[in-house]
Amino acid sequence: MNYWKQALSDWNHLFREELLGVFKDQGVLIFCLLVPLGYPLLYAFIYTNEVLHELPVAVVDDCRSTQSREFLRHLDATSDVRITAYCADMAEAQELVKRREAYGAVCVPRDFSRRLARGEQVAVSAYSDLGGMLYYKAVLTAATNASLDLNAQIKVKRAGGTTAEQDQVAEHPITYQEVSVFNPQNGFATFLIPAVLVLIIQQTLLLGVGMAAGTAREQNRFRSLVPFGRQRRGMLRIVWAKSLAYLLVYIPISVYVLGVVPHLFQLSQLGRPADMALFMLPYVVACIFFAMTVSALVRNREMCILLIVFTSVPLLFISGLSWPSSAVSAVWKTIGYIFPSTFGIKGFVAINNMGAPLGDLRQEWTMLWLQAAVYCLTTCVVYRASILHSRQRLLQAWQAARLRRRQLRSHSTEHV
Amino acid sequence: MKFPFLREWRRMLRQPIYAFGMVAAPLLCCLFFTSLMSEGLPEKLPLGLVDEDNSATSRNIARNLDAFQMVNVARVYANVGEARRAMQQGEVYGFYLIPHGTASEANRQRVPTVSFYTNHSYLVAGSLLYRDMRMMSELASGAASRSVLYAKGATERQAMAYLQPVVIDMHAVGNPWLNYSIYLSNLLIPGVLGLFIFMITVYSLGTELKFNTARALLRRSGGSTAAALTGKLLPQLLVFLLTGTVCVWWLYGHLHFPCHCGLPRMWLIMVLFVVGCQGLGVFMFTMLPTLRLGLSFASLWGVISFSICGMSFPCMAMHPILQGLAWLFPLRHYYLLYVNSALNGYALQNAWPYVLCLLAFALLPLLCLPRLGKVLREYAYLP
């Protein structure tokens, strides 16, 4: 009974100390509070326009007929591109691209309307700057849409003297419907921001916990992770108190990052809150223990920034969002299993963007709990090792001191 | 200047964090991105099929769909509900629906409708599949018309001219394979390098304050801030240049990514980028001499670079404030210079404002030398 009382009181003390540490240490405060609060807003602001509209393109109309002008009017009418210049030849168009006044060019050949009149096929050339994939996509989509519009009209005209019903059949014997699900405007923010939000939680935890651990080491006499004087209080108590303190800080932060930020920027939120909470709990727990394990590597306070920050970009790619996971090689996939963010991003995107119920994400959910368990274990091992190391150093220091005192005493007796 | 130069070499060799941040991590990222995207364009993306029709026509559509380079018809689902669920679980990136009676309605000229669903939550995979599924739908419609035309005695040439009077001949200038690795690795790798240059520059200056060695450094450099700073940053510059050179060689020499301007000019652009980042790093530390604030700011600037440089989401689609702000990021100028020189093969003069901007970043330390001297002399480390 006494043991439990002692345990709880120790726990209470450690918990409060860690919590105060988060709020007192300005460095930790930056990462555990300021970055999670501000960073998502900045990111959402960058991508908030979602899509690229009205890309400036130059056109070369060698035909200058009614039909070629109609084609170009159709092109200009698409939301993707905007015709900014009618050039005399391709060299002029290229000059505009070179000066970054146009990002693509469309060239209608000289025999455009003559070939159409003869009932032959004609090719319109479109060129795009490949500095960005979205430029290419915009030019291709606009040109294809304009050509399909014109094709339908030409087909109907050629069929000649038909009814509206026959026209429709001639246009498209089989029609098609395209449905873009879960991101209807094909927007960049809806695609990227949810993953960034999930990643922010893991990265700020790694940074915050790492910085706190680095500080503890710097202030410690033996440069050890666990402060002097705590060793007798037991490893489990330290690990539990610390992890629960971080959990307490990160529950409101997770709610803000994953719930409020998407709401502020009107990103899709199809998930049920209960599912979301149940899924994100193991994610945050896994991240906390992962961060505590990694923090054992951090020797001084600021070093963790150098170690952690750059991993964000590779982690985003390995998670299967930017780069389709079916095209990720087995080696990188296996390495990706180390990080909670791999499963966290996949699950959060599925729940938040696609409205998947938790039951559909059994695999990811189990993997997160598994990670939480494994990293809990490794955290215990790391802290245990640190405590033992610290105790050994203490013992050595004490023995050295005793030896010195004995020598001093023998010296003084000799003198006497 | 000799003393701080040698002293910095010793520091860099003694502390493993320098080797990690200056050489190991950037090169590891270089290897990571190029090997992850070695396919260039992701092939065989899993696609679902809901075939309610089960006719010769519908199977023909499915077979043709599977034959596309990007598409792998991974699973056949009994109904839309199942396919949607598979999409939510991430098994497939989209599905193609051929409803009941498609073939017979098409034969009776009743205009049936097929549909395709793409999950654009995975933008790259979704866009690629969308393109192929749309193409397939056009072809399916065309195939139906074509059989009618053949029956009326049209030749193939006549039939194609009737079906598609206007076709688009698309040219992707500079990257005709639409290789994603060329599109992304070329900037992600310098991005990581730039991030590390910011952080290491701030870290190495900040630790002088932290371990109280700044004043000794200044004294041994003859009291000159310029000498101390040059001596200190020169070894770092040499190592970063080495890493940058290896990256340039890896991308354009080894992987043969398009480099119309030739290796030496691309190397020159990399050199400009490295010195520009270092200059900006010094400026960051001078303005925020607290190590934790300086480093936080350096990492913020470095990470935002990836988004604001405009390689993935074009700058012109961003808020005007951000378009102006983008000028303050070296990676933005590197990106524009790379597109101008390596990808499109225009002369460097064509992009002179960006060269000037990188040079301006490199000269920033001159501007902040007096304040830096004061910082190194008077400021104390704050945890």
Interface residues (C-beta under 8 A of the other chain):
Chain A: D25 Q26 G27 I30 F31 V35 Y39 L42 Y43 F45 I46 Y47 T48 N49 V51 L52 H53 L55 F71 V97 K98 R99 R100 L116 G119 E120 Q121 V122 A123 V124 S125 A126 Y127 S128 D129 L130 G131 G132 M133 L134 Y135 Y136 K137 V139 L140 A143 T144 S147 L148 L150 N151 I154 K155 R158 Q168 V169 A170 H172 P173 I174 T175 Y176 Q177 E178 V179 S180 V181 F182 N183 P184 N186 G187 F188 T190 F191 L192 M211 T215 R301 E302 M303 I305 L306 L307 V309 F310 S312 V313 P314 F317 I318 G320 L321 S322 W323 P324 S325 S326 A327 V328 S329 W332 K346 V349 A350 N353 M354 G355 A356 D360 L361
Chain B: I17 F20 G21 A25 C29 F32 F33 S35 L36 M37 S38 E39 P42 E43 K44 L45 P46 N72 R84 R85 M87 Q88 Q89 G90 Y93 T102 A106 Q109 V111 P112 T113 V114 S115 F116 Y117 T118 N119 H120 S121 Y122 L123 V124 A125 G126 S127 Y130 M133 R134 S137 E138 A140 S141 A144 S145 V148 R157 Q158 M160 A161 Y162 L163 Q164 P165 V166 V167 I168 D169 M170 H171 A172 V173 G174 N175 L178 Y180 Y183 L188 G191 V192 L195 F196 M199 I200 Y203 G206 T207 K210 L291 R292 L293 L295 S296 S299 L300 G302 V303 I304 F306 S307 I308 G310 M311 S312 F313 P314 M316 A317 M318 H319 L322 Y335 L336 V339 L343 N344 Y346 N350 P383
